[in-house]
Amino acid sequence: MSETRDRVVRALAAYDPELDRAHLDLGEEERADLLARFPREAWPAMTLAEYAIGQDDSTGTYCYRLEFAAAHLGSIRGGNASKLLIYKRKSGDGWHFDEAAFDSVDAAWERVRQDFVSALDSAAENSWPRLADLDALRTGPALLVKTLHTYFPDRVLPIASSAHLRHFLGLLDREEASNQSLSAIELNLALLEELRRISPGGSTFRTNEFERFLYRFFSPVSAPTWLKISPGRQGMHWDAFLAANIMAVGWEAIGDLRDFGSKAEFRAAYDEAYADPAHVRARKANALWRLTELRAGDRIVANRGKSKILAVGTVVEPLYEYQPQREFYRHVVHVEWDTGYARDIPPQNGWLNTIDKVTAAQRALIEASDVGPKPTVEVDPLYTWLASALEAKGQVVLYGPPGTGKTFHARRFAAWWLRERAGHAKPEAAFADSEALVAAERQLAGSGLAETAWLIVANPKQWSWSDLFKDGKIDFGYRRLKRNYPKVQVGDLVFGYESSPTKRLVALARVSRAFGVAEGKDAPTIDLEPLHPIENGPTYDDIVSDELLTRSEAVFNGFQGTLFALSGAETQRLSTLVGQADASTIEYLEEGDQIGQLTFTTFHPSYGYEDFVEGFRPVPDASGELALQLEDGVFKRVCLAALADPGRPYLLVIDEINRANVAKVLGELITLLEVDKRGLQVTLPQSKERFVVPPNVYLLGTMNTADRSITLMDVALRRRFAFIELMPRPDQLEQAVGTLKLEDFLAGLNREVARVAGREKQIGHAYLMPGGQPVEEAADFARIFRLEILPLLQEYCYEEYGQLQQVLGPELVDVDAQGFKEDVLEDPDALVQALAGRFSASAAESDEPS
């Protein structure tokens, strides 16, 4: 078995179709629509008007629905209309059909329809060789494949491109990949046969699940195309296009580009419609035609003038559309915009044209690190295997020496995996940069564990809470009690108070953007989004007379302000009053610390069962005195939330899992963690409640082996967790500091550390990658070495300078003086030179064990 084939087999064994559930469900909806419009029994009587595109209104025809309205059922986009066998010409007279074989369009349609009926009958009988005799369909292989998959989804893969089919067959070492005589349907059937043979589940995978797997992990699609398109003169339509997630251009006289059978046919129509000089017509026509060649994942740069980037968009289905109902700019491309790229750049030649290619140099400029997040984010292959292990065992520990990226990967995997399981179009965008990651984590954490809530006063003379529900968003300005504004975070709960005439709470809202200056604004603001109006909410008198709330910041300031903080107890009390006044608000107020799909916690030596499961805690009572109260721990709350929401996964990330006594923290729940014990009930010893760990709860821990070896963990725990090791990656350090190659340094250093202190106490590459990039300056390297790496080495060697000298060499360690050579250690250049002499590649080759 080749290495590539083996990789496909292993990836297929780990693949969970739930990752692509949203795409698969849309495909099934599209199939149902096609079958309802064009049942198989209707084919013998189907008319040409029901079949072909290019007519006055083609949107209801079979070819239009198959190509443009069923993208999730397998793509046959691209190329020209000739792949559809028969279509109405946009320019010129009559129909396009095979005029060499047929005298008229009616004769051509009669034969095409007859061959389609024969193809469907052959597929129903599993008599595939008969398809070779259907000459009328020979020039429409993609159309035939997708048609057969539509009516027989268990027998044909939704992959119609011969090039793609050969690519996948080549990965699996099938000889059909190089056989140019085979048709698309023959290639398709051979690929399906092989996939079912290598799949652990055999025929349990559906054909559309195989297709999603192949395109997710082994896509043959090449690098994306980049185009620059101006949203009107000087960007005049940009705000509308941004809001609608589209880019659009004019040239309405030419009509729908999809109605043309070829580029030559389109050019002829363009030349007839526009009277520009010939060279101008050629340039503009070629640029406009590029819209028909766009694929999902291609990039659109929106610009204003020659030196302003407004955004970069990713092209998404349904790609290009002609929308005749639009007043202007009817050629529409669907995109997802990323305004993180907005900035001024040096003037670019050609950028005054509406549509232009983006050159390699321009792309490098746009993708520069100070522009914004990269348009594509690589998903580490580790995440695929981690997802497989997590779903198989229910709980996984990432373990390894310090600095190997355990927490780094745990956070990014959590955001990626939960978003992917939810069917997010671009789950990897969650870790495009640190801000995107934090935003994704906040969203997945639900309303947050911090119980943060605010009371905001609105004066109807300035703005009203009703405006929030009408507009869907309010940017709340910087007003009184300014000390509170920087504390506001995304997800915080807001109680909306109206100062007059009602003087009562009238709205619940949520913070959607934290305090800061938004694009296009001069002053910092907070964005609020509506949750629910409050009917007959608590009044000013109700709040002031309440024993607990009368001590609140809002009452203390006589509601003469704007943004007031609420303590946890005040939030709980105000929630109770609001829920009593308006029962429809209760679902938004259930527990101030409502658990989301993602929860983080960190174990430490004093972390116990009461923190994780349940226990008694001192809390203030109504009189302000402390009393013991039984409270749920973080894991119990996660389990209860998951039980109430069985359709979604809940992930608890436990950092430093080995710093606590894990067996003691888990207690009797250690039994319930096993996958086959999920759903088994136990009685908790303190609350006496019946408790289960639901199957949609997952645990992901990180473990530093320098603190405690995996071999020292409780055997019962080790059976219940999958363990994935992360070791130092010197190959991540393709950078030199002076004469010191970081890759050679880390590899050589860890070779010595493993020899002296053991394999589990090596130094991770992350120490030398501040900000995610390898260190470059000698001064920065020296600071990291002295403050982070050297203390670890001293701890590993127990201050035994003989051992330290074995690791670092005599140029740096003075055994007789029981210390370091400070003149070298304090001089960054001298330190780099000494370590380069010790850990160069040539030194490593000649180094003998000491």
C-alpha positions in Angstrom: 0.0 0.0 0.0 1.5 3.4 -1.0 1.9 6.1 1.6 -0.7 8.3 -0.1 -3.3 5.4 -0.3 -2.5 4.6 3.4 -3.2 8.2 4.3 -6.6 8.1 2.6 -7.5 4.9 4.3 -6.6 6.3 7.7 -8.4 9.5 7.1 -11.5 7.7 6.0 -11.4 5.6 9.2 -11.4 8.8 11.2 -14.0 10.7 9.2 -17.3 11.7 10.7 -19.9 12.8 8.2 -21.4 15.0 11.0 -18.6 17.4 10.2 -20.4 18.2 6.9 -23.9 17.8 8.1 -25.0 21.2 6.9 -23.7 20.6 3.3 -25.2 17.1 3.2 -28.6 18.3 4.4 -28.7 21.0 1.8 -27.8 18.5 -0.9 -30.7 16.3 0.2 -33.1 19.3 0.0 -31.9 20.0 -3.5 -32.4 16.4 -4.5 -35.9 16.5 -3.2 -36.6 19.6 -5.1 -35.4 18.1 -8.4 -37.3 14.9 -7.9 -40.5 16.8 -7.1 -40.1 18.9 -10.2 -38.9 16.2 -12.5 -39.9 12.7 -11.3 -38.3 9.8 -13.2 -41.6 8.7 -14.7 -42.0 12.2 -16.3 -38.9 11.9 -18.5 -40.6 10.1 -21.5 -42.9 13.0 -21.9 -40.5 15.9 -20.9 -40.6 18.8 -23.4 -37.6 20.7 -24.6 -39.1 23.8 -23.0 -38.9 22.0 -19.6 -35.4 20.9 -20.3 -33.2 23.6 -21.8 -31.7 26.9 -20.7 -31.5 30.0 -22.7 -35.2 30.6 -23.0 -36.9 33.8 -21.8 -37.3 32.3 -18.3 -35.0 29.3 -17.8 -35.1 29.2 -14.0 -37.6 26.3 -13.9 -35.9 24.1 -16.5 -34.2 20.8 -15.7 -30.7 22.0 -16.8 -31.0 25.2 -14.9 -32.1 23.5 -11.7 -29.4 20.8 -12.0 -26.5 23.2 -12.7 -27.4 26.3 -10.7 -29.8 25.3 -8.0 -28.2 22.1 -6.8 -24.6 23.0 -6.0 -24.6 20.9 -2.9 -25.7 17.8 -4.9 -22.4 17.8 -6.8 -21.0 20.6 -9.0 -21.2 20.7 -12.8 -20.4 24.4 -12.9 -17.8 25.8 -15.3 -17.2 25.5 -19.0 -19.9 26.6 -21.4 -23.5 25.6 -22.1 -22.5 22.9 -24.7 -22.1 20.4 -21.8 -26.0 20.6 -21.5 -26.3 19.1 -25.1 -29.1 21.4 -26.2 -29.8 25.0 -25.3 -31.3 28.2 -26.7 -28.6 30.5 -28.1 -28.5 34.0 -26.5 -27.2 35.6 -29.6 -28.0 34.5 -33.2 -31.0 32.5 -34.2 -32.3 29.2 -33.0 -30.9 26.4 -30.8 -27.5 24.8 -30.2 -27.5 21.1 -30.8 -25.3 18.5 -32.6 -26.0 19.6 -36.1 -23.6 17.0 -37.5 -25.8 14.2 -36.2 -29.3 15.7 -36.4 -31.3 17.7 -39.0 -33.3 19.6 -36.4 -33.5 20.5 -32.8 -36.7 18.4 -32.4 -34.8 15.4 -33.7 -31.9 16.1 -31.4 -34.2 16.5 -28.4 -36.1 13.3 -29.2 -32.8 11.3 -29.2 -31.4 13.0 -26.2 -34.6 12.4 -24.2 -34.7 8.8 -25.3 -31.0 8.2 -24.3 -31.7 9.8 -20.9 -34.6 7.4 -20.3 -32.4 4.5 -21.4 -29.7 5.7 -19.0 -32.1 5.8 -16.1 -33.4 2.4 -16.9 -29.9 0.9 -17.1 -29.0 2.4 -13.8 -32.1 1.0 -12.2 -31.1 -2.5 -13.5 -27.4 -2.0 -12.6 -26.6 -2.6 -16.3 -23.9 0.0 -16.6 -22.2 -1.3 -19.9 -25.3 -0.3 -21.8 -24.5 3.4 -21.2 -21.6 3.1 -23.7 -24.2 2.9 -26.5 -25.9 6.2 -25.7 -24.2 8.3 -28.3 -26.5 11.4 -27.8 -25.2 11.8 -24.2 -21.5 11.3 -25.1 -20.7 15.1 -25.1 -22.5 15.7 -21.8 -20.7 13.4 -19.4 -21.0 15.6 -16.3 -24.7 16.1 -17.0 -25.2 12.4 -17.2 -23.3 11.6 -14.0 -25.2 14.2 -12.0 -28.5 13.0 -13.4 -27.8 9.4 -12.5 -26.7 10.4 -9.0 -29.9 12.5 -8.5 -32.1 9.5 -9.3 -29.9 6.8 -7.9 -27.9 8.4 -5.1 -26.7 5.0 -3.6 -25.2 3.9 -6.9 -23.3 7.0 -8.3 -21.0 9.4 -6.5 -21.9 13.1 -6.9 -18.6 13.8 -8.6 -18.9 14.6 -12.3 -15.5 16.0 -13.3 -13.3 13.4 -15.0 -10.2 15.2 -13.9 -11.3 15.1 -10.3 -12.2 11.4 -10.5 -8.8 10.6 -12.0 -7.2 12.6 -9.2 -9.0 10.6 -6.5 -8.4 7.2 -8.2 -4.7 8.1 -8.5 -4.6 8.6 -4.7 -5.9 5.1 -4.3 -3.5 3.5 -6.8 -6.3 2.5 -9.2 -5.1 1.9 -12.7 -8.3 3.6 -14.1 -6.7 6.9 -13.2 -4.4 6.7 -16.2 -6.9 5.1 -18.6 -7.9 8.0 -20.9 -10.5 5.9 -22.7 -12.8 5.6 -19.7 -15.8 7.9 -19.5 -16.8 9.9 -16.4 -19.4 7.4 -15.3 -16.9 4.5 -15.6 -14.4 6.4 -13.5 -17.1 7.3 -11.0 -18.2 3.7 -10.6 -14.6 2.5 -10.2 -14.0 5.1 -7.5 -17.1 4.2 -5.6 -16.2 0.5 -5.7 -12.8 1.3 -4.2 -14.1 3.6 -1.5 -16.6 1.0 -0.3 -13.8 -1.6 -0.3 -11.4 0.4 1.9 -14.1 2.0 4.1 -14.2 0.5 7.6 -17.9 0.9 7.5 -18.1 -0.6 4.0 -21.4 0.4 2.5 -22.6 2.4 5.6 -21.2 5.6 4.1 -23.5 7.2 1.6 -22.1 8.4 -1.7 -22.5 12.1 -0.8 -20.6 11.4 2.4 -17.7 9.9 0.4 -17.8 13.0 -1.8 -17.5 15.4 1.1 -14.7 13.4 2.7 -12.7 13.5 -0.6 -13.1 17.2 -1.2 -12.5 18.0 2.5 -9.2 16.2 2.9 -7.9 15.5 -0.7 -9.3 18.2 -2.9 -7.9 18.5 -6.4 -9.0 22.1 -6.7 -6.0 24.4 -7.4 -5.2 27.7 -5.7 -7.9 30.3 -5.8 -8.2 33.0 -8.5 -8.0 36.6 -7.4 -9.9 39.4 -9.0 -10.2 43.1 -8.2 -13.7 44.6 -8.7 -14.8 48.1 -7.9 -18.2 48.5 -6.2 -19.2 51.4 -8.4 -17.3 54.7 -9.1 -15.3 55.6 -6.1 -16.9 52.7 -4.2 -20.3 54.4 -4.2 -22.3 51.1 -3.7 -19.9 49.5 -1.2 -22.1 49.8 1.9 -25.0 48.1 0.1 -22.8 45.3 -1.3 -21.1 44.7 2.1 -24.5 44.4 3.8 -25.8 42.0 1.2 -22.5 39.9 1.0 -22.3 40.5 -2.8 -20.2 42.1 -5.4 -22.0 43.4 -8.5 -21.2 45.1 -11.8 -23.2 46.6 -14.7 -23.1 45.8 -18.5 -26.8 45.0 -18.2 -27.3 45.2 -22.0 -25.6 41.8 -22.4 -28.0 39.9 -20.1 -27.3 36.7 -18.2 -23.8 35.4 -18.9 -24.9 31.8 -18.3 -27.1 31.9 -21.4 -24.1 31.9 -23.7 -22.9 28.6 -25.0 -19.3 29.7 -25.4 -17.0 32.7 -24.8 -16.9 33.3 -28.6 -20.7 33.5 -28.6 -20.6 36.0 -25.7 -17.9 38.1 -27.4 -20.1 38.4 -30.5 -23.0 39.6 -28.5 -20.8 42.0 -26.5 -19.4 43.6 -29.7 -23.0 44.1 -30.9 -24.2 45.6 -27.7 -21.3 48.1 -27.1 -19.6 50.6 -29.4 -16.3 51.1 -27.6 -13.1 50.8 -29.7 -12.2 47.2 -30.5 -9.3 46.9 -28.0 -11.5 48.4 -25.2 -14.3 46.0 -26.0 -11.9 43.1 -25.9 -10.5 44.1 -22.5 -13.9 44.7 -20.9 -15.5 41.6 -22.4 -12.7 39.4 -21.2 -12.9 40.9 -17.7 -16.7 40.4 -17.5 -16.5 36.8 -18.7 -14.2 36.0 -15.8 -17.3 36.1 -13.5 -18.5 32.9 -15.1 -15.2 31.2 -14.3 -15.3 31.9 -10.6 -15.3 28.9 -8.2 -16.1 28.7 -4.5 -13.1 29.8 -2.6 -11.9 32.4 -5.2 -11.1 35.9 -3.9 -12.6 39.2 -4.7 -10.8 42.4 -3.7 -13.1 45.4 -3.3 -11.3 48.7 -4.0 -12.0 52.4 -4.0 -9.8 54.2 -6.5 -6.2 53.1 -7.1 -5.0 53.0 -3.5 -7.8 51.9 -1.1 -8.7 48.3 -0.2 -12.2 48.1 1.2 -12.3 44.3 1.9 -11.4 40.9 0.6 -14.2 38.5 -0.1 -14.4 34.7 -0.5 -16.6 33.6 -3.3 -19.4 31.3 -2.1 -22.3 29.4 -3.7 -24.3 30.2 -5.8 -21.2 32.0 -7.3 -22.4 34.2 -10.2 -26.1 35.1 -10.8 -27.9 37.5 -13.1 -30.6 39.3 -11.1 -32.9 41.2 -13.5 -35.0 42.5 -10.6 -32.1 44.7 -9.5 -32.4 48.4 -10.5 -28.7 48.4 -11.5 -25.6 46.3 -11.4 -27.4 43.0 -12.2 -24.3 40.8 -12.6 -23.9 39.5 -9.0 -21.2 37.5 -7.4 -21.9 36.1 -3.9 -19.1 36.5 -1.4 -18.3 36.5 2.3 -16.5 39.8 3.0 -13.6 40.2 5.4 -13.0 43.9 6.2 -9.9 43.1 8.1 -7.9 44.0 5.0 -9.2 47.5 4.7 -6.4 50.0 4.4 -4.5 52.4 2.1 -1.9 51.0 -0.2 0.4 52.6 -2.9 -1.4 53.4 -6.1 -1.9 50.3 -8.3 -1.9 50.4 -12.1 -5.1 49.1 -13.7 -7.2 49.6 -10.5 -9.4 52.2 -12.2 -10.8 49.4 -14.3 -14.0 47.9 -12.9 -12.6 44.3 -13.1 -9.0 43.4 -13.2 -6.7 40.5 -12.3 -4.7 40.7 -9.0 -1.1 40.2 -9.8 1.3 38.1 -7.6 2.9 41.3 -6.3 -0.5 42.9 -5.5 -1.6 39.7 -3.7 1.6 39.7 -1.6 0.8 43.4 -0.7 -2.8 42.6 0.2 -1.8 39.5 2.3 1.0 41.3 4.1 0.9 40.6 7.9 -0.1 44.2 8.8 -3.1 44.1 6.5 -5.3 41.7 8.3 -6.0 38.0 8.7 -4.9 35.7 5.9 -7.7 34.6 3.5 -6.8 31.0 3.9 -6.0 29.3 7.2 -4.4 25.9 7.2 -6.0 23.3 9.5 -3.3 21.3 11.3 -3.6 17.6 10.4 -3.4 17.0 14.1 -6.9 18.3 14.5 -8.4 15.5 12.3 -6.8 12.8 14.4 -7.7 14.6 17.6 -11.3 14.8 16.4 -11.3 11.1 15.7 -9.8 10.2 19.1 -12.2 12.5 20.9 -15.3 11.1 19.3 -14.1 7.5 19.8 -13.1 7.8 23.5 -15.0 10.8 24.7 -11.9 12.4 26.4 -8.4 13.1 25.2 -5.2 14.4 26.8 -2.6 16.3 24.8 0.6 15.7 26.6 4.3 16.5 26.1 7.2 18.6 27.3 6.7 22.4 28.0 6.5 24.7 25.0 5.1 22.1 22.5 1.9 24.0 21.9 -0.6 21.9 24.0 -2.8 24.8 25.1 -2.2 26.5 21.8 -3.6 23.6 19.9 -6.3 22.8 22.4 -7.9 26.2 22.0 -7.7 26.3 18.3 -9.0 22.7 17.9 -11.9 23.5 20.3 -13.0 26.5 18.2 -12.5 24.7 14.9 -14.2 21.4 15.9 -17.3 22.9 17.5 -17.8 25.3 14.6 -17.3 22.4 12.1 -19.7 20.2 13.9 -22.2 23.0 13.6 -21.7 23.1 9.8 -19.9 26.5 9.8 -18.8 27.3 6.3 -15.3 28.3 7.4 -14.6 26.8 10.8 -10.8 27.4 10.5 -11.5 31.2 10.4 -11.9 30.9 14.2 -8.1 30.9 14.5 -7.1 33.3 11.7 -5.7 35.6 14.4 -5.9 36.0 18.2 -8.9 38.3 18.0 -10.9 35.9 15.8 -10.1 33.1 18.3 -11.2 35.0 21.3 -14.4 36.1 19.5 -15.1 32.5 18.6 -14.5 31.3 22.1 -16.8 33.9 23.5 -19.5 32.9 21.1 -19.2 29.2 21.9 -19.1 29.9 25.7 -22.7 31.1 25.5 -23.6 33.9 27.8 -20.4 33.4 29.7 -19.3 32.1 33.1 -18.5 35.5 34.6 -22.1 36.5 35.4 -21.4 39.9 34.0 -24.4 42.2 33.5 -25.1 45.9 33.1 -28.0 48.3 33.6 -28.1 50.9 30.8 -30.3 53.9 31.0 -31.8 55.4 27.8 -33.3 58.8 27.5 -36.0 58.7 24.8 -35.2 62.2 23.8 -31.8 60.9 22.5 -32.7 57.3 21.6 -35.2 54.6 22.6 -34.9 50.9 23.4 -37.6 50.4 20.7 -35.0 51.6 18.2 -32.9 48.6 19.2 -35.6 46.2 18.3 -36.5 48.0 15.1 -32.9 48.3 13.8 -31.5 45.1 15.2 -28.4 46.9 16.6 -27.5 50.1 18.5 -24.0 51.6 18.8 -24.1 52.9 22.3 -22.0 56.0 22.8 -19.4 56.9 25.4 -21.4 58.7 28.1 -21.4 58.9 31.9 -19.7 56.6 34.3 -16.9 56.2 31.8 -14.9 53.9 34.2 -17.3 51.1 33.3 -17.0 51.2 29.5 -13.7 49.4 29.1 -15.0 46.5 31.3 -17.8 45.6 28.9 -17.2 42.4 27.0 -19.0 40.6 24.1 -21.8 38.5 25.5 -22.5 40.5 28.6 -26.2 40.8 29.5 -27.9 44.2 29.5 -31.0 45.3 31.4 -32.5 48.3 29.5 -34.0 51.0 31.6 -36.1 53.9 30.1 -35.8 57.1 32.0 -39.0 58.7 30.9 -41.9 58.6 30.8 -42.1 55.0 32.0 -39.2 54.9 34.5 -39.0 51.1 34.3 -37.0 48.2 32.8 -38.2 47.7 29.2 -35.7 45.6 27.4 -33.1 42.8 27.6 -30.1 43.0 25.3 -26.7 41.5 24.7 -23.3 43.2 24.1 -22.3 42.3 20.5 -19.1 44.4 20.3 -16.9 45.5 23.2 -15.9 49.1 23.8 -13.8 50.6 21.0 -13.7 52.7 17.9 -15.6 51.0 15.1 -14.8 51.5 11.5 -16.1 54.8 10.2 -16.6 56.2 13.7 -14.7 58.9 15.5 -15.5 58.0 19.1 -15.5 54.7 20.9 -18.8 52.9 21.3 -20.4 49.6 22.4 -22.7 47.6 20.1 -25.9 46.1 21.6 -28.2 43.5 20.0 -31.8 42.9 21.2 -32.8 39.9 23.1 -36.4 40.5 24.3 -38.7 43.4 25.3 -39.9 43.4 28.9 -43.6 44.0 29.5 -44.5 45.8 32.7 -40.9 45.5 33.9 -39.7 46.6 37.4 -40.1 50.3 38.0 -37.7 52.8 39.5 -39.6 52.4 42.8 -39.4 48.6 42.7 -35.7 48.7 42.3 -35.0 51.5 44.9 -37.2 49.7 47.5 -35.6 46.3 47.0 -33.3 45.4 50.0 -30.5 44.2 47.8 -30.8 46.4 44.8 -31.0 49.6 46.8 -27.3 49.3 47.3 -26.6 49.0 43.6 -24.5 51.4 41.6 -27.6 52.6 39.6 -29.5 53.5 42.7 -26.4 55.1 44.4 -26.1 57.4 41.4 -29.9 58.0 41.3 -30.0 56.6 37.7 -28.2 59.8 36.7 -25.8 58.1 34.4 -25.7 55.7 31.5 -23.9 52.5 32.2 -24.1 50.8 35.6 -22.4 47.7 36.8 -24.4 44.9 38.5 -22.9 42.4 40.9 -23.7 38.7 40.6 -26.2 38.9 43.4 -27.8 42.0 41.9 -28.0 40.3 38.5 -29.7 37.3 40.1 -32.2 39.5 42.0 -33.0 41.7 39.0 -33.5 38.6 36.9 -36.0 37.3 39.4 -38.0 40.5 39.4 -38.0 40.7 35.6 -39.1 37.1 35.3 -41.9 37.6 37.8 -43.1 40.6 35.8 -42.8 39.0 32.4 -42.7 35.2 32.2 -41.6 35.4 28.5 -38.2 36.7 29.6 -37.3 33.7 31.8 -35.6 31.7 29.0 -33.1 34.6 28.6 -32.5 34.9 32.3 -32.1 31.3 33.4 -28.8 31.4 35.4 -26.4 34.2 34.9 -23.7 31.7 34.2 -25.4 29.8 31.5 -23.1 27.2 30.0 -22.2 27.3 26.3 -20.7 24.5 24.1 -17.2 25.4 25.2 -16.0 25.7 28.7 -12.4 26.2 30.0 -11.0 25.3 33.4 -7.6 24.9 34.9 -6.7 22.2 37.4 -4.3 23.0 40.3 -3.2 21.2 43.5 -6.2 22.4 45.5 -8.8 21.7 42.8 -11.3 19.2 44.2 -14.5 17.3 43.7 -16.5 20.2 44.9 -15.1 22.4 42.2 -15.7 19.8 39.4 -18.9 18.0 40.5 -20.6 19.6 43.4 -19.9 20.8 47.0 -20.8 23.3 49.7 -19.6 26.8 49.4 -19.9 29.9 51.6 -22.3 32.5 50.0 -23.8 35.8 51.3 -27.4 35.5 52.4 -30.0 38.3 52.4 -28.6 39.8 55.6 -25.0 39.9 54.2 -23.8 37.0 56.4 -22.1 33.9 55.0 -23.9 30.6 54.8 -23.1 27.2 53.3 -24.9 26.4 50.1 -24.6 23.4 47.8 -23.5 24.4 44.4 -22.9 22.6 41.2 -19.3 22.3 39.9 -18.3 23.1 36.4 -18.5 19.5 35.0 -21.9 19.0 36.4 -23.2 22.2 34.9 -21.7 21.2 31.5 -23.5 17.9 31.7 -26.8 19.4 32.6 -26.6 21.9 29.7 -25.7 19.0 27.3 -28.6 16.9 28.5 -30.9 19.8 27.7 -29.3 20.2 24.2 -28.6 16.7 22.9 -28.2 17.7 19.3 -24.9 19.6 19.9 -21.5 18.7 21.4 -20.3 20.2 24.6 -16.5 20.4 25.1 -14.8 21.0 28.5 -11.1 21.9 28.1 -9.0 21.2 31.2 -5.7 22.9 31.2 -2.9 21.4 33.3 -5.0 18.3 34.0 -2.2 16.5 35.8 -1.7 19.2 38.4 -4.7 18.0 40.4 -5.4 14.6 41.8 -7.6 13.7 38.9 -9.0 10.4 40.4 -10.1 12.4 43.5 -11.6 15.2 41.4 -13.7 12.8 39.3 -14.7 10.6 42.2 -17.5 8.1 41.2 -17.8 9.8 37.8 -14.7 8.0 36.5 -17.0 5.1 35.6 -19.4 7.3 33.7 -16.7 8.7 31.4 -16.4 5.4 29.4 -18.3 5.7 26.1 -20.4 2.6 26.7 -21.3 3.9 30.2 -22.6 7.2 29.0 -26.2 7.5 30.1 -25.7 5.2 33.2 -27.1 6.9 36.3 -25.3 7.3 39.6 -26.5 9.0 42.8 -24.3 11.9 43.8 -23.3 11.6 47.5 -24.0 15.2 48.6 -27.1 16.3 46.7 -28.5 12.7 46.4 -29.4 13.6 42.8 -29.4 11.1 40.0 -26.7 12.0 37.6 -25.5 10.9 34.1 -22.7 11.9 31.7 -24.5 12.4 28.4 -22.9 11.2 25.2 -22.5 14.7 23.8 -20.1 15.8 26.5 -16.4 15.7 25.6 -13.2 16.4 27.7 -9.9 17.7 26.3 -7.0 18.0 28.7 -3.5 19.3 28.5 -0.6 17.7 30.4 2.9 18.9 30.9 5.2 15.8 31.2 7.9 17.9 32.8 5.7 18.1 35.9 4.5 14.6 35.9 5.1 11.6 33.6 2.1 10.0 31.9 3.3 6.7 33.4 2.5 8.0 36.9 -1.2 8.5 36.1 -3.8 6.3 37.6 -4.2 3.2 35.4 -8.0 3.5 35.5 -7.7 7.0 34.2 -5.3 6.1 31.4 -7.8 3.5 30.2 -10.6 6.1 29.9 -8.6 8.8 28.1 -6.9 8.8 24.7 -3.4 10.3 24.8 -1.9 12.2 22.0 1.7 13.3 22.4 3.1 16.6 21.2 6.9 16.8 21.1 9.2 19.6 20.2 9.2 20.5 16.5 12.6 22.0 15.5 11.5 22.0 11.9 9.2 24.9 12.8 12.2 27.1 13.4 13.5 27.9 10.0 15.3 31.0 11.2 18.8 31.9 12.1 19.9 34.4 14.8 23.3 35.5 13.8 25.3 32.3 13.2 22.9 30.2 15.3 20.4 28.2 13.3 17.4 27.8 15.6 16.5 24.4 14.2 20.0 23.0 14.9 20.0 24.6 18.3 16.8 23.1 19.6 17.5 19.7 18.1 20.9 19.6 19.7 19.8 21.0 23.0 17.0 18.4 23.3 19.4 15.6 22.4 21.5 16.6 25.4 18.5 17.2 27.7 17.0 13.8 26.9 20.4 12.2 27.7 20.7 14.0 31.0 17.2 14.5 32.3 14.9 12.2 30.2 12.9 12.5 27.0 9.9 14.0 28.7 11.8 17.1 29.9 12.8 18.5 26.5 12.3 22.1 25.5 9.4 22.9 23.2 9.7 25.0 20.0 7.1 27.5 21.2 9.6 29.1 23.6 11.5 30.4 20.5 8.3 31.5 18.7 7.0 34.6 20.4 3.9 35.8 18.6 3.9 32.6 16.6 7.0 33.4 14.6 10.6 32.3 15.2 12.7 34.9 17.1 15.0 36.9 14.9 17.1 39.2 17.0 20.0 38.2 19.3 18.8 40.4 22.1 15.3 38.7 22.0 16.8 35.3 21.8 19.1 36.0 24.8 16.2 37.2 26.9 14.2 34.1 26.1 17.1 31.9 26.8 18.0 33.5 30.2 14.4 34.0 31.5 12.7 30.9 30.2 15.0 28.1 28.9 17.8 28.4 31.4 15.6 28.2 34.5 14.1 25.0 33.1 17.5 23.5 32.5 18.6 24.4 36.1 15.5 22.7 37.5 16.0 19.6 35.3 19.6 19.3 36.4 18.9 20.1 40.1 21.6 22.8 40.0 24.2 20.2 39.1 26.6 22.3 37.0 28.4 19.2 35.8 25.2 18.1 34.1 24.5 21.6 32.9 27.9 21.7 31.3 27.1 18.4 29.5 24.0 20.1 28.1 25.3 23.6 27.3 29.0 23.1 27.0 32.1 24.6 28.8 31.8 27.9 26.9 28.8 28.7 29.0 29.0 26.7 32.2 31.8 26.9 34.8 31.8 23.7 36.8 34.5 24.9 39.2 32.8 28.1 40.0 29.4 26.3 40.2 27.8 28.9 37.9 27.6 30.4 34.4 30.1 32.5 32.6 28.3 35.8 33.0 30.4 37.7 30.4 29.0 35.3 27.8 25.5 35.1 29.3 25.1 38.8 29.5 26.3 39.5 25.9 23.6 38.4 23.4 26.1 38.2 20.5 28.6 36.2 22.6 25.8 33.9 23.8 24.6 33.3 20.2 28.2 32.6 19.1 28.8 30.2 22.0 25.6 28.2 21.4 26.3 28.2 17.6 29.6 26.5 18.2 28.0 24.0 20.5 24.8 23.2 18.5 25.7 23.7 14.9 24.9 20.8 12.5 28.5 20.0 12.1 29.0 19.9 15.8 26.1 17.6 16.2 27.5 15.2 13.7 30.8 14.9 15.5 29.5 15.0 19.0 30.0 11.9 21.1 28.1 11.1 24.3 29.8 12.5 27.3 
